Amino acid sequence: MSTVTTPGTQHELPGRIMAREMAEQPAVLRRILDEGAPAIREIAQEIAARAPRFVLLTARGTSDNAALYAKYLLEVRLGLPCGLTSMSTTTAYGARPDLTDVLVVTVSQSGGSPDLVASTRAAREAGAITLAVTNNPDSPLAGVSEYHIDIMAGPEKALPATKTYTASLLALYLFVEGLRGGDGAPARVLPDLAAGLLARQDEVRALAARYRFAERMVITSRGYGYPTAKEAALKLMETSYIPALAYSGADLLHGPLAMVDNVSPVIAVVTDGKGGEALQPVLDRLRGRGADLVVVGPRGQVEQASAGFVLPTDEVAEEVQPILEIIPLQLLAYEVTIARGQDPDAPRALAKVTETH
């Protein structure tokens, strides 16, 4: 039986590196809040004083899902228009748009991918305010950016990113709060709540038994939970190799719902707030189709599903819930992979730093 925390057995198990790094997340979140927050706030205040008119977010893979979370924060909390960069317009096609007074935020765990570095350099040359958010202050990306936020996660050795994802979310949340003059106080509850989620791994292991032989999975959410759905799908695909399709609940109704039947596993990430309210018609349709619906969210939502995982949402602001939502889904990817006899530390064909151009 696999475990994240049992001493003396972990070294014998596949996935021990990923397990250890998942277990570090409460400490990482606390470190950012205690040590990193003042520097993040200072950078945010400097950028706010320059009054950017638009934000472009640049990232790949797991970091792209963190960037999507930042997009929701910036648009909802600040009313600031945002877009996700198509890097090939710069790196492959040589486009040079006028980025005067535009904030370009590049999110990267390693800060080493050549296309991220090249597009950020080009953005700065085109007049953008450039901010890198990385786990490596000595990286090439940090070097070409005007500003840098260190997510302070410590070395991440497992190929599936876990602690750097939640660290990126928290750093981005504190940055956006700093832009609007907030103090990020709603995030103070996160380290203890994250520790409580990790302690419930037995619940996730029981849930994982449903998916050991799954041929595909659908993950859906809306609002702040949508980046969580995308990141959960990525984790499942890269560790267990199960095709996992992530859809906004609204997009799911525009066609893909047709593939859902009474044997199709569907995971719904239900954020407690406006995003969860917007997802309700989708949940009703899924139940009407007899889908094998698993809910990650508030207790009332879980009780109406086939199965699920109850998240602590009382007095947790909707905008920080994604930092908690992903933890049981990271554990699920880990447990499903172990159950299928594979090693989540070593997904085939993947490298820690992906060098795209």
N, C-alpha and C positions, 0 to 999 in steps of 0.2 A: 504494500500500500504506500503510495507516495505521500510526501509531506513537505511543507515549507520549513518547518521549524525544529523538527526532532533532531537533537544532537546525536552523533554517533552512527546515524543511518544515512544521512544526506549524501555523504561522500560515495556511497555505494549505488546511488540512483542516477539514472539519466535525468537531465533537466535540473541538476543541482545548482548550476550557475543562475539560470533564470529564476529558480525558487529563491535563492539568496537575494537576488536583486529586487524581486517583488517585495520581499520581507523588509527591505531597507526603506521603503517608501515613506512610512511615517517619520522616520528620522530625517529624510531628505526634505520633506515638506516643512518640518520644524526648523531645519537649518535655513531654508529660504526665508521663512517668516522672521526668524531671530537675527540672522546675519545679512541676508541679501536684500531685504525690503528697503532699507534706507538708500542704498545705491540705486535700486530700481526707481524709487520715488524721485530721486534727484535727476536721473536721466529723463523721466517722464515730464518733470517740471520744465527742464530745458527745452524739450521738444514742443511742449504745449505753448511755450512762449513764442515759438516760431510759427504757430497757427497753420499747420498743414491743412490743405484743402481737400485732400483725398489720401487714401491709404492703399498701397499695393502690398500684398502678402505673398512671399516667395518661399517654397518648400517642396520637399519630396517625401513620399512614404508616410511614416508615422508623423513626422514633423508637419506634413501637409494637413493632417487631421488636427494637429494643434493649431495650425494657422487658421483653419476653418473655424475653430472655437473662438479665436481672436476676432475673426470677422463678425461673428454674432455679437461679441462684446462691444466692439467698436460701433457697430451700427445701432444696436439696441441701447447701450448705455450712453453713447456720445452723439448718436445721430450723424456719424461721420461716414460718408460713402466709402465702400471698400471693394476691392477686387482681388481675385487670385491670379497671380502672374502666369502667363504662358511663356516660359523661359526661352523656348525655341525661337520666338519672334526676335529675340536679341542674339542668342548664341548661334542659331542656324541661319536665320534670315538677315541678320545684321540691322534690324530696325532700331532706330534711335529716337524714340518719342520724347517730347518735351516734358520733363518731370519736375519742372520748377515748382516748389512748394508742395511737392508730393512726398509723403512719408513711405519709404519702402522698408518693410520689416521682413528680414530673411531668417527663417527658423531652421536650424540644423543641429542635430546631436553632435556630430563630429566637426562641422564647419570645414569639411575638406573636399566636398564634391565640386569638381571643376565648373560645372554649369552654374551652380549657386554663386561661386566666387566671381565668375565672369559676368553674370547678369547683375550682381550687386555693384561690381566695379563700373559697369556701363551705366547703371542707374545713377550712381554718384556723379559720374562725368556729365550726365544729362540734367543735373541740377537737383536731384532728389536728396532729401534727408534720409540717410541710411542707418538702419539699426539691425545688428545681428543679435540673435538670441541663440546661444549655443552652450554646450557643455565643455567647451574648450577655448578659454580666453587667448590661447596662443595659436589658434587656428588661422589658416589663410583667410577665411571669411571674416573673422574678427579684425584681421589686419587691414582689409580693404573697406571696412565699414566705419562710418563716423562715430557711431555709438555701439556699445556692446553690453549685453546683459548676460551674465554667467548664471546658468540655472543650478549650479552647485550640486549636481547629482553624484559626483564622484565617478570613477571609471566604470563604464558599463561594458561587460565582456560577453554577455549572452547576445546572440544575434537578434532575437526578438526584443525590441526596446520596450521597457516597462517603466522603470523609475525615471528615465529621461522624459517620457511622455507626460506623466503627472507633474514632474518638475517644470516642464515647459508650460503646461496649462497654468500652474500657479504663478509662474513668473509673468506670463502674459496677462493674467488677471490683475496682478499687482501693478503692472505697467499701465493698463487701461484705467484702473482706479486712480493712479497717479496723474494721468492726463486730465481727469475730471476733478482733481482735488480731493479725492477720497483717501481714506487711510487703510482700506483693505481689511477692516475689522471682521467682516463675515467669514474670512478665511481662517481665522484663529481656531475654529473648531475642527479643522480638517485632520491634523495629525492624529488626534485621539480616535476620531471616527474611522480613519483609515486603518489604524491598528485593530479596531474592533472587527472590521470587515475581514481582514486577513486571518483573524482567529476563527472565522467561520468556514474554513476550507472544507471541512467534512460535508457541509451542506452543498458546496459546489461539486465535490466529488460525486455525491449522489445524483446531482443534476447531470453531470457529465455522462453518466451511464446511458442517458437517453440518446446521446449523439455518437456513441462509439462506432456505429455502423451507418451513420448518416451519409447519404450520397450528395446532398447539398443542404444549405441552410439559407434562410432569409433573415436579415436583421433590419429592423426599422425603428425610426424615431422621428421626432420633429423638434424644431427649435434648438435649444442648447444641447439636447441629447443626440442630435444628428451626427456631430463629429464622433461621439462615442460609438454609435452604430458602425460608422465607417472604420474606426480603429479596431473595434471588436472583430469585424469581418477580416481585416488585414491580419490580426493576430491568429485567428483560426486558420486562415489559408496558409500562412507562412510556417506554422508549427505542425498542424495536423494534416494539411493538404486537402481539407474539405473545401470545395467551392462554396464560398460564403458571399452572398450578394447583399449589399447594403443599400437601402432606399430610404429617402425621405418618405414619410407616410403619405404625403400628397402625391409624390411620384408613383408610389406603389399602386395607388388607385387608378393611375393613368396607364393601365396595360399589364404590368407585371403581376398584378393580383390574380390573373388568369392561371398562373402556374401553381398557385397555392391550392392544396387539397387537404384531405384529412390525414395524410401521412407526411405532409411537408412540415418540417420543424421551422417555426418562426419565433425569433426572439424580439420582443418589443422593449425598448429602453424608454421608460415612462418617467420623464422629469416631472417633479411635483411643482406645477406652476402652469403658465400659459402654454408652454410647449406640450405638456401632458394633456391639457384640455383640447388642444388642436388635434391631438392624436386619437381622441376618443372615437370619432366616426370610423377610423381605420381599424381600431380594435373591435368595434362592433361588426364590421364586415368580415374580419378574420374569424371571429367566433361563429358568425353565420355560415362560413364555409367549412366549419369543423376543423380548422387548422390546429395542429399541435402547438398551441400558443404558450410560450414561456415569457413571463414579464419580469424585468428587473426594474424595481421601482417601489412606490409606497405600498404599504400592506393592503389597503383596500383594492388596489389594482391587481396585486398578486393573487388575492383570494378569488378573483373572477377569471383567472387563467387556469390552464391545465397544470401548470407548475410555475415556480419562480423563485426569486431571491429578493427578500424585503430589504430595502435600503433605508437607512436613517435619514428622514427628510424633515422632521419637526425642527423648526427654527434654523434650517439650513437654507440659505438663499438659493434661489433657482440657478443663478449664474455660476455658483461654485459647485453645484451638484455633479457636473461631469467629472470632476476630479475624484469623486467617490464612485461614480457609476462604472467606470472602466475597471476598477480593481476586481470585482467578482468575475468580470468577463476575461480579464487576463488569467485569473485562476482557472476559468473554464477552458480556455485554450490550452493551458498547461495540462490539466487533468484529462481532457479528451485525447491529447497527444500521447500521454503516458498510457492511457487505456488502449490505444491503438498500437502500442508496442514501439513507439518512435521516441526520438530524443529531441525535445524542444530546444535544447542548447545548440543543435547543429542542423538546422533546416538545409535541405539539399539545395545546391546552386546559389546560395546566398553568401554575401560578404558583409562584414560590419560597416565598411565605408563603401557605398556604391558610387563609382566614379562615372557619372553620366556627363555628356558634353553637349 
